[in-house]
Amino acid sequence: MAQTYGTFAALAGAVFAAAPLWAQDTIITAHGISTFGELQLPADFTHLPYVNPDAPKGGEISVWAFGGFDSMNPYSIKGRAAGLSSAPYEAILTGTADEIGASYCLLCTTLEYPEDRSWVIFNLRPEVTFSDGTPLTAEDVMFTYQTFLAKGLTDFRTVLATQVESVEVLGPHRIKFTFKADVPHRDLPASMGGLPVISKAHYEANALDLEESTMTPMLGSGPYVPGRIDVGKSVTWVRNPDYWGADLPLNQGRGNFDTIRIEYYSDYDAAFEGFKAGNYTFRNEASSIKWATGFDFPEVANGQIVKAELADGSKAPGQAFLFNLRREKFQDPRVREAIGLMFNYEWSNATLFYGIYARIDSIWENTWLEAIGTPTPAEATILQPLVDEGLLPATILTDEAVMAPTSGERQLDRPNLRRASALLDEAGWTVGSDGRRRNAAGQVLSVEMLNDSPSFDRIMNPYIENLKALGIDARLTRVDNAQMEARTRPPSYDFDMITGNARSDYISGSELKQFYGSETADVSAFNIMGLKSPAVDRLINVVMASQSLDDLTVATQALDRVLRAERFWVPQWYKDVHTIAYYNMYEHPETLPPYALGELDFWWYNAEKAEALRAAGVLR
């Protein structure tokens, strides 16, 4: 079971596009499909290379989540979905944690497609059943596609409608997707194979609505089903003993826990105390101060709780302060640059983070796709037409890629303050007798930072102080998670700045239209900034049309360069290790894959160690 958390991001991330112009006379039948190159795993593989195929089944792992939940529907913007609420739903194809751009048959035995990828046929496994034992058929796949096309997130279905020409059920376990001729096809077979499949009969019998918040989960075919649900407080997922795919090579050594429990906390400190008290047993620590100073209690010292740092080769998550570009005051990039200059990362990392983080500069940070220095000749070839058409300034061809500003050791960096002040003066926001900046119309430059995480106060308050020193009427507004969702989702977008993520994938395609495209900017749950840039739109199309990994790399670097020049974010930080703590009853393969920690996927429970903890009175 892949680790997911009830968002639409995994589904949206599967929707890529682009295709080379190959002949159509050769039909490929395979056990999977790769964007570029060959699949690493042969058709007769026995298990994934990074799992322990002999891992025992049993036990429970429990984690914590922030806030609460009021829905079991992960595919609606209404309500807040419970953690792991997308876990019951499998797709026809699935990826792995050690291979980029590869999708392998899960619900299918094989897929068929021509070399130009203009259509795909999935041959479904006849033994697949939903968790209630009813068969999963091509009709369910058709119904799922039609439901997401009609009722999926607006930004997603807008893109989906441009890609698929027709869908045909060719038999009980055989379905064909034919793609529109005027769109790139490179990733469309994997896109359609990445759609989660739900039961048509169950959906209709329960009068469900994909667009609505509901506590009645849809029916899927995955290895875990809902168990005990305490709305807003706790949710437990139970391993289905009759799971149809338990013996598949793809699933060997995975889905090892009998139960996965998620406990909700409204306060970060309370959640930490809950871990110490044994209310839950696995913690992926996100607080640098907790990691540096909080794990000094006896259970860590005597080995009953393991505190470890494990390597993480993943792309940085793009965490940043995001501007709402729909607000007129943020239309001038000089204003955004000035505000960005006042966040002192270096002081924050040394004073607040104990030096454990690195700065994010790129949307594709910690990958080979990051734009570096001035444009390469290959990048310039892509960018020059956009300059010639006036969509980009000529400086994009000569300037180095925008980097996050560097500050000094004091909280308020004086050189950056002077530079930011000059930028705001140029933009028409001058300082009045009261020390506040106003424009020609007399409006005060105000910035409200919206925050639903108390643990972030210590980070945001110094930033607020720096902005006030610049003459900005800055304030921190604390809201609960329900208010946060309501104010940052379409159609309200009622915020100035929030902490969010500038999203990306290793091999990007049409999901970029959801993340950064003008077409979906006012309906997207992902383009929270509201970015609308004709140059970015054009570059997204270039990325989608890339026909080789080299072409994709150059196009992505060019897009990264232009996105960073838009300054819609104040990039924050990331770390290249997993900082985790857990009760000493879990084990994992000696070598973890580069792109996943996998604690809910391929770790396992050691019953003898658990019994020793219980005997010592450590576990509740």
N, C-alpha and C positions, 0 to 999 in steps of 0.2 A: 504494500500500500504506500503510495507516495504521500509525503507529508504536505498537507494542504490545510488552509485555515479559513475555509468558507468565503473566499473571495472569488471574483470572476477573473482574477488575473491569470490563473493557470490556463483557463479556457481561452481567454483572449490572447495569451501568449502563444497559443498553438496556431493562431490564424496568420500564417505568413503568405507570401506570394512572390513568384517570378519563375520564368521558364525559358530555357534556350530553344532555339529553333531547330529541332531535330526532326528526323523523318518519323513517320507514324506506322511504318510497316512491321516493326518489331514490337511484340507485346512481351513485357517482362512480368514474370510471376515469381514472387519472392516472399520471404518470411518477414520482411520489413522494408524500410526505405530510408535512404540517407540523402540529405540535402546536397552534399558534395562528397564524392569519393565512395568508398565501399563501406558496408557495415562491418563493424569489428567482430561481431558474433556470428558464427556460421549457423545454418539452419538446424543443425543437430546439437547445439550447445545444451549442456546439462544444467547449468545454473549461471547466474551472473558472477563475474570474476571477483567481486568484492564482498560477497556474502559468505557466511558459514552455512553450507547446505544442511549440516547436521545440528543446527541450533535447536534447542528444545523449545517446545511450546508450553505456555503457561504463565501465570502471574499477572501482575498489574504494573503499569507504569503510569505515573500521574504528573501532570505539569500544571502551570498556572496561566491564566489569561487576565488581561486588564479589562475592567468595566463590567459588562454584563451582556445578556443576549435576550432577544424576545422573538426569535424566529429560527426555524430549521430549514429555511430556504436560502441557500448560498448564492442564488442567481438573480436576486432582486435587490434593488437599492432601497427598498422599503424595509424598515426594521434593521436589526443587527443580528446577523446569523451566528449561531453557536459555533464554537471552535470545532474544526474538522468536519463541518456539516457537508462538505463535498466528498468526504471519504467513502460513502456508500456507492458512489457512481464511478463506473469504469468506462473507459473509452475503447474504441476498436484497436487503437494503437497506443503504445506507451513508450516513454523514453527511459533512459538509464542515468545513473549518477556519475558515470565516468566517460560519457561519450556525448559530444555536442552534435546536434543536427541529425540524430538517429531516432527512428521510431520503429518499434517492433510489434508484431502481431500479438495482441492479448485476447480480444474477443474474436479474432479471426484466425484462420489457419494460414491463409495467404492473401495477398492483394495482387491485382493485375493492373498494369497501366502501360500505355505506349511511351516511347522514349521522350515525346514532347510533353508528357504528363497532362494532356488535355482532358483526360478522364481517368477514373479509377473504379475498379470493382473490388469490393471486399467480400471474401468468402468466409462467412461467420462459422464459428464452431457450433455444431448442432447440440453439444452438451451444455452450452451456457444457459444458466437459469438465473432469474432474479432471486433475491434472498428469501422470497416466499415459496420458491420451488417451481414457479411458472416459467416456461421457456422464454428466452430472449430471441426475437426473430428480426428479420429485415424490416418488418412493419414497425417495430419499436424504434429502429434506427431512423426510418423515414419520419415517424411521428416526432421524434426528438428534434430532428433537423427543422421540421416545419414549425414546431413550437418555439425554438430559439429564433427562427427567422421572424416570427410574428410577435414574440413577447420577450425576447432577450434584451439586454441592455441596448439602449438606442444607438450608441456608438458602435457596438459590436454588430448589430443586425444591419446597420447602414453599410458597413463594409462587406458583410456576408452577402447582401443582396446584389452586390456588384460582381460576385465571383462565380456563382453557380447558375448554370443554364437550366439543368434539369436533374431530377433524382428519380431513378426507376428501381422498383423492387423486381428483381429477376427470378426470385424464388424465395422459399421460406428462409434461407440462410445466405442469400446472395443479393447485393445491392450495388447500384452503379450511380456515381456522381459524374455528371458531364459539366465541364467548366466553360465559361463564356470565352469567346475567341479573342476578345480585345483586352484581356487582362493577363498578366504573367502567371504562369502555371507552376513555377518551380516548387512551391511548398503546398499547393492546394491538396494533393492527396493526403499529406500529413495533417493538414488543417481539418479536413473532414474526418479523418481518423481520430482526431483529438477531441471531437465533441463527446461529452458525457452522454451515456444512453440511459434513458428512464423508461419505465413501464407505461405503455399507453393505457392498458386496461386499468391499472391502479390509479393513474392520473385522472382518467375520466370518471371512474367509480367514486372517487373522493372529491370530485368537482374542484380540483386544484387549479391554481392560476400561477404561472411562472412569475408574473409581475408582482404578486402579492406576498406580503409577509404572512407566514403560517407556521403553526407548531406541528402540522402534519407533514412529516418528511415524504418526499417522493420516493418511489421504490427503485432501487438500483441493484446491481449484481455484485458489488464489492465484498471483500472479506470481512468487513465490519458493519454492524447494524446498530441502531440506537438502543441504548439500555436505559438506565435511570436518568431522568431529566428533571432537574430542579431549576425551573425557569429563572434565568438571570444569575444563578449561583453556581451550578455545577451540571456537567453533562458527561455521561459515560458511554463509551462505544464498546461493544461486545463482539468478540471474534465469532463469526458464524461457523458453527461446527460442520455445517453442510455446504460450505462454500464450494462452488463448482470448480474453481481453478486451483485448489490447494496443491494438486500434483503437477502443475505445469512447471517446466524448467524455469520459466521466468519468475516464478513465485517461490522457488526453493530458498529456504533460509530467510524468508520475509514474513511479515505479519505474525510475529512470534508471540505477542502478548495476548492473553485471554481478554484483558480489558485495558482500555486507555481512558483515563479519567482526566477531565479538565476542571480545575477549581478557579473560580473568578474572584478577583479582589479589586476593590475600587481605589486602593492605595498601595503604592509600590513598597513602602516600608512594611505595611501589614502583610503583604505577600511574602516578603523575606522572612518575617517572623513565622508565618505559616509554614514555610519550608523548614526552618529550624525546629519547629514543633512536630514535624512529620506529617502535616496535613496533605502534603504532596511530596513527591520523591525525586523529581528531576528538575533542575533549574538551569536554563541557558542564560547566564548572567549578562545583562545589558548595561548595568550600572558600574562605571569604573570605580566609584568610591566604595561600593559594596565589594567589588572584587579585590580592591587593594586593602580594605580595612575591615570588612564585615565578616570574613570567614575565620575568625579567631576563637571559635567556640570549641568545646571539648570533642564533639563528634568528628570534627575535621582533624584535630590533632591526633586522635587515636585511630584514625582510618575508617571509622564507621561511615563517614561521608567522604567521598572522593572529590577533590578539587583538582581540575585538570585543564590544561590548554592543549587543544588538538588542532592540527593544521587545517586551514580553510583556504582552498584555492579558488573560491567562487568570486565572480564579479562583484564589485562593491555595489550596495543596494541603491546608490544615488540619493541617500538621505540628505535633506537640505531644508532650509527655510524657503518656502515658495511664495512668490508674489501672486496676487490676483490681478492679472493684467487687464481685467475688465474695468478696473477702477481708473478713472482719468488721471489721477495723480501719479500713477505708475506707468503711464504711457511713454514718458521720456526716459530713455535708457540711462541718462546721466543721474536721474534720481535713484534708479535701482542700483547703479554702481556705487553711488555715495552711501546708500544704506548698507550695501555689502561690505564696504570698507570699515564699517564700525564694529563688525563682529571680529573679535580678537581670538582667533583659533589657537594661536601659539600660547597665549596666556591661559586660555581655558584648558588646553591639554596639559600644561605643566601644573596648573593650580587646582583644577577640578577633576581632571581625568587621569592623573598620576602617570602621564606620558604613554598610555597604552594604545592610543589611536594614531592613525595617519590621516592626512587631509584628503578629501575628495576634490579633484580638479575636473574630472571628465565624467560624462554620462556613462562611458564605458571604462571607468576606473578599474585598474587591476586586470586589464586584458590587453591583447595585442591590437585592439580596435581603437584605442585612444589616440586622438590627434596630438602630435608632438611638434613643437617648434613651428617653423613656417611651413606652408604647404609644399608637399612633394610635387614634382612635375605631374605625376598622375592625378593628384588632388586638384592641381591648378587647371588641368584639362576639364574637370567636372565643374569647377567654380567659375571659370572665365565666362561662359555664356550667361551666367546669372549676373555677373558684373556688367557685361555688355548690355543686358536688358534693364539695368538699373535696379535689380532686385537685391543686390548686395553692394556694399561700398568697395571701392578698389583696394582698400587697405586689407581686406580679407585675404588678398593674395600675397601681401608682404609682411603683415604683422604675425607675431607668434600667437599660437593658440592661447585664448584667455585662460589665465590661471587664477586660482583663488588668491586674494591679496595676502601678503605676509605682514605680520605685526610684530611689535617689540614685546619686551617682557612685562611692561606695565599694562594694566587693564585698558586704559585709554591711551592709545598710540597716537602721539601728537602729529607725526608726519601724515598718517592716514586721516586724522581729523582735519588737517589743513587741506589735503587733497579733496576730501569729501565736501568740505565747505566751499571750495572753488567750483566744484561740479554743480552744487545746488545754486550757487550764485549765477552761474552760466545758464542754468535751467529756469531762472526767474523766481527762485524761492530765496528771498533775502531775509536777513535777520532784522526784526523790529526792536523797538525800545524795551520790550518785555522779554527779549531773548529768544522769541519764537520766530520761526520762518513762515513767511506768508508769500502768496503769489500776488500778481497785479490786481486780482479781484479781492484781495484781502483775506483769502481763505488760508487757514492755518494748515501747515503740512503735518498731518497726524498719521500715526501708524499704530494699529491695534494688532497685537500678536495674540492669536487664539491658541489656547493650550488646554488639553484635557488630562495631562499627566503631571501630577505634583512633583515628581522626581526631576522634571525639566525646569522647574522654577529657578533652581540654582544656576542653570546655564543661561536662561533667558533674561533674568533680572540684570546681570551685568551688561548684557547687550542693550537692554532698555536704557540703562544709565548712560551708556555711550551715545545712543541716539539722542537722548535729551541734551547731552553736552553739545551736540551738533545743532541744536535748536529745533529738533523735531518733537512734536507732542506725542511721545511714544508711551504705550501702556500695555500691560499684560492682562488679558482677560481670561480667567479660568472658567471653563465650562465642563459639564459632565460629558461622558462619551456619547450619549444620545443627542445632546445639543451640538456636539462637534460634528457628528454625522449629518445632522439636519442642515447645518450652516455651510458645510463644504461639499455637499452633493448637489447635482442638478435637481431642480432649476435654480435654487437659491444662490449658491456661491456667495454667501454673505460673510466675507472675511477680507482682511487686508493681507496678512501673512500667517502661514501655518507651517508646522513641520510636516513634511511629506516625503515623497520619493520621486525623483526623476527617473522614470522606468526605461528599461532597455532589455534586449535579449542578445545572446551571442550571435545568433544568425537571425537578423531582424527582417521583417516583412511587413505585411499590412497592419499588424498590431501597432506599428508606428503611427498610423493614422488615428488610432484611438489615443495614443499617448501625446502626440504633438501636432496632429493635422487640423487645419482650419475647418474642414468639413464637419468635424464632430466636436469642435471646441466648446460649444455651448450646451452640449448634451452628454459630454463624456464624464465618466466616473474616474478617469485616469488623467486626462489633460486638465487637471484641477486649475492650472495656471491660466487657462484660456488663451494659450498661444495661438496666434494666427499669423503665419508668415508664408507668403507665396514662395520664397526661396526654400524654406524648410519643406513645403509641400512638394516642390520639384525634386528635392534631394531624396525624399522618401521614395518617390517613384524610381529614382536611380538605384537605390538600395534594393528595392523589390525586384528590379530587372537584372540584377547582377547574375552572371552566368557561371562564375567560378568563385572560389574562395578568395583569390587574389582581387578580383573585381569587387567583391563584397567588402573586403577589408578597406580598400581605397575609398569606396563610396561611403562607408560607415565613418571613416575618419573625417571625410569632408563634412558629413552631416554633424558629427560631434563638434567640429570646429565652429560651424554656423550656430548650432544650438547654444554653445557656450557664449558666443558673441551676443546672443539675445539677452543674456543676464536676467533670465526669469527666476533665478535661484540664488541663494547664498549657500554654497555647498558646505556640508558639515564634515563628517568623519566616518571612518570605518576601521575595522581591525581584521587582520589576516589569520586570526586564530579563533576557534570556538572556545569561549570561556565558560566552562560548565561545572556544575556540582551535582552530585547524585548520591543517594544512599547506596552503599556498597553491596548491591545485589544485582547489578546489571553488568553485562559484558558485551563486547563488540569485537568485530574482526580486527586483527592486528593492524592491517593496512586499510584505512578508510578511503573511499573514492574522493576525488578532488572536489566534487560539486555538491556534496550533501553530507551532513552529520549523520542523518539516518536513525536517530534514536527511537523514533516511532515506527520505523520501517524494518531495519535488519539488526537491531540490537536484540538481546534476549535476557531472560530472567534466570538467575541462579537460585534455585529453591533452597539449597543448603545455606548459602550466605544470608538469604532472607530470614531463615529460621534462626540463625545466630543473632541477627539484629533484633528479632522479636524476643528471644530469650534474654537479651541484654536490656530489654525495655525501651529500645530506641524507636521501633516502629509502633504506630498506634494500632 
